[in-house]
């Protein structure tokens, strides 16, 4: 590594890296490293990027596979699939972020390819998507995307040997202009074409060359998750099975052995209260300026065993979308849970189980509405129940998160005659915000207004 320093201006002018195998985008890499080394705030990123480049270069020396070429193959596929989804959706990159393969980033903060694959709803609503689209087209850095959940694609040494593409082939995805017969002579294909929700036609992928003598190595691809994601044990096992790797190579046990419910509020509740059996013995209140009701949230205790996912090793690029789908489903569940239990709803005073019922019992003389949340089957099902004030009617909401990563609401409320239409409206409302208190507020307002209207009609008839 060469560092050019301007002694007059007292600043770093240029960082230049020399490799065994020169990468295609070395100018962009040098510019990124120069920017990061010039600013102390980015020094950790600079160090991480330098370590990643050193790993790629070292592995390329040890083994016959060229890691920079392998990363380029993945980058080409990521870019090509994004362009296909962009074309199919007429440039709707927000939908690509939430439903597709994600938005590709190249040498933005981290060297090599990254994928922005999910963001909280509030972040999506505040993003200027036309501006983001222009920035992506230019290949520039975008601060908005830096706030999204990202996967960073790198390589590392592995215990088992894997086979990669030779230098003459620079992408796994089979394009229309590829000679399929010629490829059949030299490569193994995926046994079936793969379909994806945003693409009108299936995609075909190569698996590996039939002659692997020059491209086989103890190396594997790895996805680094920024930020890490808390998942249930079941989801962690699903990721393991899909990746083909097991144990600590993927998942991390929390040192405090906290449950999923505890992990999702671990940045809010003081550590002294983070013991099993007492996590939710605190008050969680949500108030709205345009609503007379204060929502008091309690969790029907269930300790869901959980893991923290920071990295996912993999072999083939077509595995990435399946990982993204699994992570998105968990993230939607986590977002719904945290919409009830977060820093803005947390009240530090501790409440005892004996006094909670007395303090928060709903009756006609209070504006407090007690909302019970049940972690029924994370990350697939979350239950919410409460009682409408004044009219004392129970409402039960079953929120299902499917693999399309959208929440769907099934309700029980005797006041709603057209249940099918009501569930559709509730689902649309929740899908817009991923916020349970907002949904409860909407139900309180519409149900009370509806009840008052019915009551007035009855009185007029009398």
Order of alpha helices (4+ residues) and beta strands (2+ residues): beta-beta-alpha-alpha-alpha-alpha-beta-beta-alpha-alpha-alpha-beta-alpha-beta-beta-beta-alpha-beta-alpha-beta-beta-beta-alpha-beta-alpha-beta-beta-beta-beta-alpha-alpha
